[in-house]
Amino acid sequence: MPHDALPVLSNPRAERVRAVRALTGRSARQRHGRFLAEGPQAVREAVAAGAALELYATAEAAARHPGIVAGAPRVWTVTDEVLAAMTDTVTPQGLVAVCPTTTADLDEVLATQPRLVAVLNEVRDPGNAGTVLRAADAAGADAVVLTSSSVDVFNPKCVRSTAGSLFHLPVVVGIPLADLVTALQRTGSTVLATDGEGEFDLDDLADAAALGAPGRIDLRRRTAWVFGNEAAGLDEAERVLADAVVRVPLHGRAESLNLATAAVVCLYASARAHRAPSPTRPS
Protein backbone atom coordinates (compact mmCIF):
# COMPACT_ATOMS: atom_id res chain seq x y z
CA MET A 1 0.00 0.00 0.00
CA PRO A 2 1.51 3.41 -0.94
CA HIS A 3 2.29 5.69 1.96
CA ASP A 4 -0.22 8.38 0.99
CA ALA A 5 -3.02 5.78 1.10
CA LEU A 6 -2.32 4.68 4.67
CA PRO A 7 -4.65 5.90 7.42
CA VAL A 8 -3.28 9.12 8.93
CA LEU A 9 -3.46 9.96 12.64
CA SER A 10 -3.00 13.65 13.32
CA ASN A 11 -4.79 14.22 16.64
CA PRO A 12 -2.49 13.54 19.63
CA ARG A 13 -5.55 13.31 21.88
CA ALA A 14 -7.29 10.63 19.81
CA GLU A 15 -8.44 7.49 21.63
CA ARG A 16 -6.07 5.25 19.67
CA VAL A 17 -3.12 7.48 20.47
CA ARG A 18 -3.99 7.42 24.18
CA ALA A 19 -4.34 3.64 24.07
CA VAL A 20 -0.88 3.24 22.57
CA ARG A 21 0.62 5.68 25.08
CA ALA A 22 -0.92 3.72 27.94
CA LEU A 23 1.30 0.76 27.02
CA THR A 24 4.28 2.66 28.41
CA GLY A 25 2.79 1.77 31.82
CA ARG A 26 3.06 -1.68 33.36
CA SER A 27 -0.59 -2.01 34.37
CA ALA A 28 -1.81 -1.41 30.80
CA ARG A 29 0.76 -3.85 29.41
CA GLN A 30 -0.41 -6.53 31.80
CA ARG A 31 -4.07 -5.80 31.15
CA HIS A 32 -3.83 -5.84 27.36
CA GLY A 33 -0.89 -8.21 26.84
CA ARG A 34 0.81 -5.66 24.59
CA PHE A 35 4.00 -3.57 24.69
CA LEU A 36 5.80 -1.03 22.53
CA ALA A 37 8.91 -1.43 20.40
CA GLU A 38 10.36 1.92 19.35
CA GLY A 39 12.87 2.97 16.72
CA PRO A 40 14.02 1.39 13.43
CA GLN A 41 16.19 -1.38 14.92
CA ALA A 42 13.67 -2.71 17.44
CA VAL A 43 10.75 -2.37 15.04
CA ARG A 44 12.68 -4.05 12.20
CA GLU A 45 13.33 -7.06 14.42
CA ALA A 46 9.74 -7.12 15.63
CA VAL A 47 8.47 -7.15 12.06
CA ALA A 48 10.98 -9.82 11.03
CA ALA A 49 9.87 -11.99 13.97
CA GLY A 50 6.20 -11.56 13.07
CA ALA A 51 5.63 -9.82 16.40
CA ALA A 52 4.48 -6.42 15.17
CA LEU A 53 0.69 -6.31 15.42
CA GLU A 54 0.42 -2.64 14.54
CA LEU A 55 2.93 -0.13 13.19
CA TYR A 56 2.81 3.66 13.55
CA ALA A 57 5.22 5.59 11.34
CA THR A 58 5.80 9.19 10.41
CA ALA A 59 5.78 9.87 6.67
CA GLU A 60 9.52 10.55 6.76
CA ALA A 61 10.28 7.30 8.60
CA ALA A 62 8.01 5.30 6.29
CA ALA A 63 9.86 6.66 3.26
CA ARG A 64 13.23 5.92 4.86
CA HIS A 65 12.33 2.37 5.91
CA PRO A 66 9.98 0.98 3.24
CA GLY A 67 10.95 -2.62 3.99
CA ILE A 68 9.85 -2.33 7.60
CA VAL A 69 6.54 -0.74 6.62
CA ALA A 70 5.90 -3.33 3.93
CA GLY A 71 6.38 -6.18 6.42
CA ALA A 72 3.92 -4.94 9.04
CA PRO A 73 0.32 -6.24 8.91
CA ARG A 74 -1.37 -2.97 9.96
CA VAL A 75 0.18 0.43 9.41
CA TRP A 76 -0.85 3.99 10.27
CA THR A 77 1.02 7.11 9.26
CA VAL A 78 1.22 9.64 12.09
CA THR A 79 2.43 13.16 12.56
CA ASP A 80 5.53 13.91 14.61
CA GLU A 81 3.25 15.32 17.32
CA VAL A 82 1.21 12.12 17.48
CA LEU A 83 4.31 9.93 17.63
CA ALA A 84 5.69 12.04 20.48
CA ALA A 85 2.38 11.61 22.32
CA MET A 86 2.56 7.82 21.93
CA THR A 87 5.98 7.28 23.50
CA ASP A 88 7.98 8.31 26.54
CA THR A 89 11.20 9.01 24.63
CA VAL A 90 12.58 12.53 24.36
CA THR A 91 13.44 12.15 20.66
CA PRO A 92 11.27 9.46 18.99
CA GLN A 93 12.78 7.89 15.89
CA GLY A 94 9.67 7.80 13.73
CA LEU A 95 8.53 4.20 14.23
CA VAL A 96 6.52 2.51 16.99
CA ALA A 97 5.19 -1.04 16.90
CA VAL A 98 2.64 -2.66 19.21
CA CYS A 99 3.69 -6.23 20.03
CA PRO A 100 2.31 -9.06 22.21
CA THR A 101 3.93 -9.65 25.60
CA THR A 102 4.79 -13.24 24.78
CA THR A 103 7.22 -15.07 27.05
CA ALA A 104 8.70 -18.56 26.91
CA ASP A 105 7.82 -21.57 29.05
CA LEU A 106 10.70 -22.79 31.23
CA ASP A 107 10.02 -26.50 30.68
CA GLU A 108 9.96 -26.01 26.92
CA VAL A 109 13.24 -24.08 27.03
CA LEU A 110 14.95 -26.73 29.15
CA ALA A 111 13.67 -29.48 26.86
CA THR A 112 15.94 -28.05 24.14
CA GLN A 113 18.97 -28.65 26.40
CA PRO A 114 20.27 -25.07 26.19
CA ARG A 115 24.04 -24.73 26.27
CA LEU A 116 24.10 -21.19 27.67
CA VAL A 117 21.48 -19.41 29.78
CA ALA A 118 21.64 -15.96 31.39
CA VAL A 119 19.69 -15.57 34.63
CA LEU A 120 18.81 -12.17 36.08
CA ASN A 121 17.88 -12.42 39.75
CA GLU A 122 16.01 -9.44 41.19
CA VAL A 123 17.59 -7.11 38.65
CA ARG A 124 15.58 -3.90 38.88
CA ASP A 125 17.10 -1.47 36.38
CA PRO A 126 15.48 -1.79 32.93
CA GLY A 127 18.58 -0.51 31.14
CA ASN A 128 20.76 -3.13 32.81
CA ALA A 129 18.31 -5.93 32.08
CA GLY A 130 18.02 -4.93 28.44
CA THR A 131 21.78 -4.65 28.04
CA VAL A 132 22.33 -8.13 29.52
CA LEU A 133 19.66 -9.57 27.23
CA ARG A 134 21.39 -7.95 24.24
CA ALA A 135 24.75 -9.32 25.40
CA ALA A 136 23.26 -12.79 25.86
CA ASP A 137 21.95 -12.68 22.31
CA ALA A 138 25.34 -11.52 20.98
CA ALA A 139 27.14 -14.29 22.89
CA GLY A 140 24.85 -16.90 21.39
CA ALA A 141 22.93 -17.72 24.56
CA ASP A 142 19.91 -19.94 24.16
CA ALA A 143 17.63 -18.19 26.67
CA VAL A 144 17.36 -15.47 29.29
CA VAL A 145 15.45 -15.93 32.54
CA LEU A 146 14.29 -13.12 34.81
CA THR A 147 13.42 -14.41 38.26
CA SER A 148 10.61 -13.18 40.48
CA SER A 149 10.90 -9.52 41.55
CA SER A 150 13.00 -8.61 38.52
CA VAL A 151 12.13 -5.70 36.24
CA ASP A 152 9.39 -6.02 33.64
CA VAL A 153 11.25 -7.04 30.49
CA PHE A 154 8.63 -5.16 28.43
CA ASN A 155 9.39 -1.84 30.12
CA PRO A 156 10.06 0.66 27.28
CA LYS A 157 13.59 1.43 28.50
CA CYS A 158 14.37 -2.28 28.75
CA VAL A 159 13.01 -2.95 25.25
CA ARG A 160 15.09 -0.09 23.83
CA SER A 161 18.21 -1.38 25.58
CA THR A 162 17.84 -4.80 23.96
CA ALA A 163 18.17 -3.15 20.51
CA GLY A 164 15.91 -5.80 19.00
CA SER A 165 17.46 -8.81 20.78
CA LEU A 166 14.23 -9.28 22.74
CA PHE A 167 12.81 -10.82 19.55
CA HIS A 168 15.76 -13.19 18.98
CA LEU A 169 15.78 -15.63 21.89
CA PRO A 170 13.38 -17.12 24.45
CA VAL A 171 12.76 -15.02 27.55
CA VAL A 172 11.31 -16.67 30.65
CA VAL A 173 9.98 -14.51 33.49
CA GLY A 174 8.72 -14.80 37.05
CA ILE A 175 10.50 -18.00 38.17
CA PRO A 176 11.71 -18.20 41.82
CA LEU A 177 15.49 -18.62 41.84
CA ALA A 178 15.51 -21.82 43.92
CA ASP A 179 13.03 -23.50 41.57
CA LEU A 180 14.97 -22.36 38.54
CA VAL A 181 18.32 -23.61 39.81
CA THR A 182 16.81 -27.00 40.67
CA ALA A 183 15.32 -27.31 37.19
CA LEU A 184 18.57 -26.28 35.49
CA GLN A 185 20.66 -28.73 37.50
CA ARG A 186 18.16 -31.54 36.98
CA THR A 187 18.47 -31.11 33.21
CA GLY A 188 22.28 -31.13 33.23
CA SER A 189 23.35 -27.49 33.37
CA THR A 190 26.11 -26.23 35.63
CA VAL A 191 24.81 -23.20 37.53
CA LEU A 192 27.43 -20.52 38.18
CA ALA A 193 26.72 -17.58 40.46
CA THR A 194 28.75 -14.39 40.10
CA ASP A 195 30.29 -12.56 43.05
CA GLY A 196 33.41 -10.47 43.58
CA GLU A 197 34.51 -12.82 46.36
CA GLY A 198 33.81 -16.01 44.44
CA GLU A 199 35.93 -19.11 45.01
CA PHE A 200 36.72 -19.59 41.31
CA ASP A 201 38.54 -17.06 39.11
CA LEU A 202 36.99 -16.67 35.65
CA ASP A 203 40.37 -16.37 33.95
CA ASP A 204 41.50 -19.64 35.51
CA LEU A 205 38.35 -21.41 34.35
CA ALA A 206 38.73 -20.03 30.83
CA ASP A 207 42.40 -21.07 30.67
CA ALA A 208 41.60 -24.57 31.90
CA ALA A 209 38.82 -24.96 29.33
CA ALA A 210 41.14 -23.82 26.53
CA LEU A 211 43.80 -26.35 27.58
CA GLY A 212 41.31 -29.14 27.99
CA ALA A 213 42.27 -29.52 31.64
CA PRO A 214 39.25 -28.35 33.62
CA GLY A 215 38.74 -29.12 37.26
CA ARG A 216 35.37 -29.42 38.96
CA ILE A 217 33.95 -26.53 36.91
CA ASP A 218 34.21 -26.87 33.14
CA LEU A 219 33.10 -23.92 31.02
CA ARG A 220 32.73 -26.24 28.05
CA ARG A 221 29.69 -27.81 29.68
CA ARG A 222 26.14 -26.52 29.48
CA THR A 223 26.10 -23.49 31.76
CA ALA A 224 23.67 -21.05 33.35
CA TRP A 225 25.12 -17.81 34.74
CA VAL A 226 23.24 -16.14 37.60
CA PHE A 227 23.63 -12.36 37.94
CA GLY A 228 22.29 -10.63 41.03
CA ASN A 229 20.72 -7.32 41.97
CA GLU A 230 22.68 -4.21 40.96
CA ALA A 231 23.15 -2.99 44.53
CA ALA A 232 22.97 -6.12 46.67
CA GLY A 233 24.24 -8.80 44.29
CA LEU A 234 23.42 -12.33 45.43
CA ASP A 235 23.01 -13.08 49.13
CA GLU A 236 24.53 -16.14 50.81
CA ALA A 237 21.34 -18.18 50.55
CA GLU A 238 21.25 -17.51 46.81
CA ARG A 239 24.94 -18.21 46.24
CA VAL A 240 24.81 -21.62 47.92
CA LEU A 241 22.16 -22.74 45.43
CA ALA A 242 24.72 -22.64 42.64
CA ASP A 243 27.29 -25.29 41.75
CA ALA A 244 30.03 -22.68 42.16
CA VAL A 245 30.57 -18.97 42.73
CA VAL A 246 32.82 -17.26 40.18
CA ARG A 247 34.59 -13.92 40.40
CA VAL A 248 35.66 -11.76 37.46
CA PRO A 249 39.28 -10.77 38.15
CA LEU A 250 40.04 -7.07 38.50
CA HIS A 251 43.51 -6.34 37.18
CA GLY A 252 43.34 -2.58 37.63
CA ARG A 253 42.24 -0.31 40.46
CA ALA A 254 38.49 -0.41 39.85
CA GLU A 255 36.54 -1.55 42.89
CA SER A 256 34.11 -3.64 40.88
CA LEU A 257 32.35 -4.10 37.55
CA ASN A 258 28.75 -3.15 37.03
CA LEU A 259 26.17 -5.83 36.41
CA ALA A 260 25.98 -5.52 32.63
CA THR A 261 29.76 -5.45 32.13
CA ALA A 262 30.31 -8.49 34.35
CA ALA A 263 27.58 -10.34 32.48
CA VAL A 264 29.22 -9.64 29.12
CA VAL A 265 32.57 -10.98 30.35
CA CYS A 266 31.05 -14.17 31.82
CA LEU A 267 28.78 -14.94 28.88
CA TYR A 268 31.58 -14.50 26.36
CA ALA A 269 33.89 -16.72 28.41
CA SER A 270 31.32 -19.50 28.10
CA ALA A 271 30.64 -18.74 24.45
CA ARG A 272 34.35 -19.03 23.63
CA ALA A 273 34.70 -22.28 25.59
CA HIS A 274 31.67 -23.77 23.83
CA ARG A 275 32.97 -22.90 20.38
CA ALA A 276 36.67 -23.65 20.81
CA PRO A 277 38.09 -26.68 18.95
CA SER A 278 39.13 -29.61 21.08
CA PRO A 279 42.62 -28.89 22.40
CA THR A 280 45.47 -30.98 21.11
CA ARG A 281 47.67 -32.33 23.82
CA PRO A 282 51.44 -32.40 23.15
CA SER A 283 52.85 -35.86 22.46
C-alpha positions as CSV (number, residue, x, y, z in Angstrom):
1,M,0.0,0.0,0.0
2,P,1.5,3.4,-0.9
3,H,2.3,5.7,2.0
4,D,-0.2,8.4,1.0
5,A,-3.0,5.8,1.1
6,L,-2.3,4.7,4.7
7,P,-4.6,5.9,7.4
8,V,-3.3,9.1,8.9
9,L,-3.5,10.0,12.6
10,S,-3.0,13.7,13.3
11,N,-4.8,14.2,16.6
12,P,-2.5,13.5,19.6
13,R,-5.6,13.3,21.9
14,A,-7.3,10.6,19.8
15,E,-8.4,7.5,21.6
16,R,-6.1,5.2,19.7
17,V,-3.1,7.5,20.5
18,R,-4.0,7.4,24.2
19,A,-4.3,3.6,24.1
20,V,-0.9,3.2,22.6
21,R,0.6,5.7,25.1
22,A,-0.9,3.7,27.9
23,L,1.3,0.8,27.0
24,T,4.3,2.7,28.4
25,G,2.8,1.8,31.8
26,R,3.1,-1.7,33.4
27,S,-0.6,-2.0,34.4
28,A,-1.8,-1.4,30.8
29,R,0.8,-3.8,29.4
30,Q,-0.4,-6.5,31.8
31,R,-4.1,-5.8,31.1
32,H,-3.8,-5.8,27.4
33,G,-0.9,-8.2,26.8
34,R,0.8,-5.7,24.6
35,F,4.0,-3.6,24.7
36,L,5.8,-1.0,22.5
37,A,8.9,-1.4,20.4
38,E,10.4,1.9,19.3
39,G,12.9,3.0,16.7
40,P,14.0,1.4,13.4
41,Q,16.2,-1.4,14.9
42,A,13.7,-2.7,17.4
43,V,10.8,-2.4,15.0
44,R,12.7,-4.0,12.2
45,E,13.3,-7.1,14.4
46,A,9.7,-7.1,15.6
47,V,8.5,-7.2,12.1
48,A,11.0,-9.8,11.0
49,A,9.9,-12.0,14.0
50,G,6.2,-11.6,13.1
51,A,5.6,-9.8,16.4
52,A,4.5,-6.4,15.2
53,L,0.7,-6.3,15.4
54,E,0.4,-2.6,14.5
55,L,2.9,-0.1,13.2
56,Y,2.8,3.7,13.5
57,A,5.2,5.6,11.3
58,T,5.8,9.2,10.4
59,A,5.8,9.9,6.7
60,E,9.5,10.6,6.8
61,A,10.3,7.3,8.6
62,A,8.0,5.3,6.3
63,A,9.9,6.7,3.3
64,R,13.2,5.9,4.9
65,H,12.3,2.4,5.9
66,P,10.0,1.0,3.2
67,G,11.0,-2.6,4.0
68,I,9.9,-2.3,7.6
69,V,6.5,-0.7,6.6
70,A,5.9,-3.3,3.9
71,G,6.4,-6.2,6.4
72,A,3.9,-4.9,9.0
73,P,0.3,-6.2,8.9
74,R,-1.4,-3.0,10.0
75,V,0.2,0.4,9.4
76,W,-0.9,4.0,10.3
77,T,1.0,7.1,9.3
78,V,1.2,9.6,12.1
79,T,2.4,13.2,12.6
80,D,5.5,13.9,14.6
81,E,3.3,15.3,17.3
82,V,1.2,12.1,17.5
83,L,4.3,9.9,17.6
84,A,5.7,12.0,20.5
85,A,2.4,11.6,22.3
86,M,2.6,7.8,21.9
87,T,6.0,7.3,23.5
88,D,8.0,8.3,26.5
89,T,11.2,9.0,24.6
90,V,12.6,12.5,24.4
91,T,13.4,12.2,20.7
92,P,11.3,9.5,19.0
93,Q,12.8,7.9,15.9
94,G,9.7,7.8,13.7
95,L,8.5,4.2,14.2
96,V,6.5,2.5,17.0
97,A,5.2,-1.0,16.9
98,V,2.6,-2.7,19.2
99,C,3.7,-6.2,20.0
100,P,2.3,-9.1,22.2
101,T,3.9,-9.6,25.6
102,T,4.8,-13.2,24.8
103,T,7.2,-15.1,27.1
104,A,8.7,-18.6,26.9
105,D,7.8,-21.6,29.0
106,L,10.7,-22.8,31.2
107,D,10.0,-26.5,30.7
108,E,10.0,-26.0,26.9
109,V,13.2,-24.1,27.0
110,L,14.9,-26.7,29.1
111,A,13.7,-29.5,26.9
112,T,15.9,-28.0,24.1
113,Q,19.0,-28.6,26.4
114,P,20.3,-25.1,26.2
115,R,24.0,-24.7,26.3
116,L,24.1,-21.2,27.7
117,V,21.5,-19.4,29.8
118,A,21.6,-16.0,31.4
119,V,19.7,-15.6,34.6
120,L,18.8,-12.2,36.1
121,N,17.9,-12.4,39.7
122,E,16.0,-9.4,41.2
123,V,17.6,-7.1,38.6
124,R,15.6,-3.9,38.9
125,D,17.1,-1.5,36.4
126,P,15.5,-1.8,32.9
127,G,18.6,-0.5,31.1
128,N,20.8,-3.1,32.8
129,A,18.3,-5.9,32.1
130,G,18.0,-4.9,28.4
131,T,21.8,-4.6,28.0
132,V,22.3,-8.1,29.5
133,L,19.7,-9.6,27.2
134,R,21.4,-8.0,24.2
135,A,24.8,-9.3,25.4
136,A,23.3,-12.8,25.9
137,D,22.0,-12.7,22.3
138,A,25.3,-11.5,21.0
139,A,27.1,-14.3,22.9
140,G,24.8,-16.9,21.4
141,A,22.9,-17.7,24.6
142,D,19.9,-19.9,24.2
143,A,17.6,-18.2,26.7
144,V,17.4,-15.5,29.3
145,V,15.4,-15.9,32.5
146,L,14.3,-13.1,34.8
147,T,13.4,-14.4,38.3
148,S,10.6,-13.2,40.5
149,S,10.9,-9.5,41.6
150,S,13.0,-8.6,38.5
151,V,12.1,-5.7,36.2
152,D,9.4,-6.0,33.6
153,V,11.3,-7.0,30.5
154,F,8.6,-5.2,28.4
155,N,9.4,-1.8,30.1
156,P,10.1,0.7,27.3
157,K,13.6,1.4,28.5
158,C,14.4,-2.3,28.7
159,V,13.0,-3.0,25.3
160,R,15.1,-0.1,23.8
161,S,18.2,-1.4,25.6
162,T,17.8,-4.8,24.0
163,A,18.2,-3.2,20.5
164,G,15.9,-5.8,19.0
165,S,17.5,-8.8,20.8
166,L,14.2,-9.3,22.7
167,F,12.8,-10.8,19.5
168,H,15.8,-13.2,19.0
169,L,15.8,-15.6,21.9
170,P,13.4,-17.1,24.4
171,V,12.8,-15.0,27.6
172,V,11.3,-16.7,30.7
173,V,10.0,-14.5,33.5
174,G,8.7,-14.8,37.1
175,I,10.5,-18.0,38.2
176,P,11.7,-18.2,41.8
177,L,15.5,-18.6,41.8
178,A,15.5,-21.8,43.9
179,D,13.0,-23.5,41.6
180,L,15.0,-22.4,38.5
181,V,18.3,-23.6,39.8
182,T,16.8,-27.0,40.7
183,A,15.3,-27.3,37.2
184,L,18.6,-26.3,35.5
185,Q,20.7,-28.7,37.5
186,R,18.2,-31.5,37.0
187,T,18.5,-31.1,33.2
188,G,22.3,-31.1,33.2
189,S,23.3,-27.5,33.4
190,T,26.1,-26.2,35.6
191,V,24.8,-23.2,37.5
192,L,27.4,-20.5,38.2
193,A,26.7,-17.6,40.5
194,T,28.7,-14.4,40.1
195,D,30.3,-12.6,43.0
196,G,33.4,-10.5,43.6
197,E,34.5,-12.8,46.4
198,G,33.8,-16.0,44.4
199,E,35.9,-19.1,45.0
200,F,36.7,-19.6,41.3
201,D,38.5,-17.1,39.1
202,L,37.0,-16.7,35.7
203,D,40.4,-16.4,33.9
204,D,41.5,-19.6,35.5
205,L,38.3,-21.4,34.4
206,A,38.7,-20.0,30.8
207,D,42.4,-21.1,30.7
208,A,41.6,-24.6,31.9
209,A,38.8,-25.0,29.3
210,A,41.1,-23.8,26.5
211,L,43.8,-26.3,27.6
212,G,41.3,-29.1,28.0
213,A,42.3,-29.5,31.6
214,P,39.2,-28.4,33.6
215,G,38.7,-29.1,37.3
216,R,35.4,-29.4,39.0
217,I,34.0,-26.5,36.9
218,D,34.2,-26.9,33.1
219,L,33.1,-23.9,31.0
220,R,32.7,-26.2,28.1
221,R,29.7,-27.8,29.7
222,R,26.1,-26.5,29.5
223,T,26.1,-23.5,31.8
224,A,23.7,-21.0,33.3
225,W,25.1,-17.8,34.7
226,V,23.2,-16.1,37.6
227,F,23.6,-12.4,37.9
228,G,22.3,-10.6,41.0
229,N,20.7,-7.3,42.0
230,E,22.7,-4.2,41.0
231,A,23.2,-3.0,44.5
232,A,23.0,-6.1,46.7
233,G,24.2,-8.8,44.3
234,L,23.4,-12.3,45.4
235,D,23.0,-13.1,49.1
236,E,24.5,-16.1,50.8
237,A,21.3,-18.2,50.5
238,E,21.2,-17.5,46.8
239,R,24.9,-18.2,46.2
240,V,24.8,-21.6,47.9
241,L,22.2,-22.7,45.4
242,A,24.7,-22.6,42.6
243,D,27.3,-25.3,41.7
244,A,30.0,-22.7,42.2
245,V,30.6,-19.0,42.7
246,V,32.8,-17.3,40.2
247,R,34.6,-13.9,40.4
248,V,35.7,-11.8,37.5
249,P,39.3,-10.8,38.2
250,L,40.0,-7.1,38.5
251,H,43.5,-6.3,37.2
252,G,43.3,-2.6,37.6
253,R,42.2,-0.3,40.5
254,A,38.5,-0.4,39.9
255,E,36.5,-1.6,42.9
256,S,34.1,-3.6,40.9
257,L,32.3,-4.1,37.5
258,N,28.7,-3.1,37.0
259,L,26.2,-5.8,36.4
260,A,26.0,-5.5,32.6
261,T,29.8,-5.5,32.1
262,A,30.3,-8.5,34.4
263,A,27.6,-10.3,32.5
264,V,29.2,-9.6,29.1
265,V,32.6,-11.0,30.3
266,C,31.1,-14.2,31.8
267,L,28.8,-14.9,28.9
268,Y,31.6,-14.5,26.4
269,A,33.9,-16.7,28.4
270,S,31.3,-19.5,28.1
271,A,30.6,-18.7,24.5
272,R,34.4,-19.0,23.6
273,A,34.7,-22.3,25.6
274,H,31.7,-23.8,23.8
275,R,33.0,-22.9,20.4
276,A,36.7,-23.6,20.8
277,P,38.1,-26.7,19.0
278,S,39.1,-29.6,21.1
279,P,42.6,-28.9,22.4
280,T,45.5,-31.0,21.1
281,R,47.7,-32.3,23.8
282,P,51.4,-32.4,23.1
283,S,52.9,-35.9,22.5
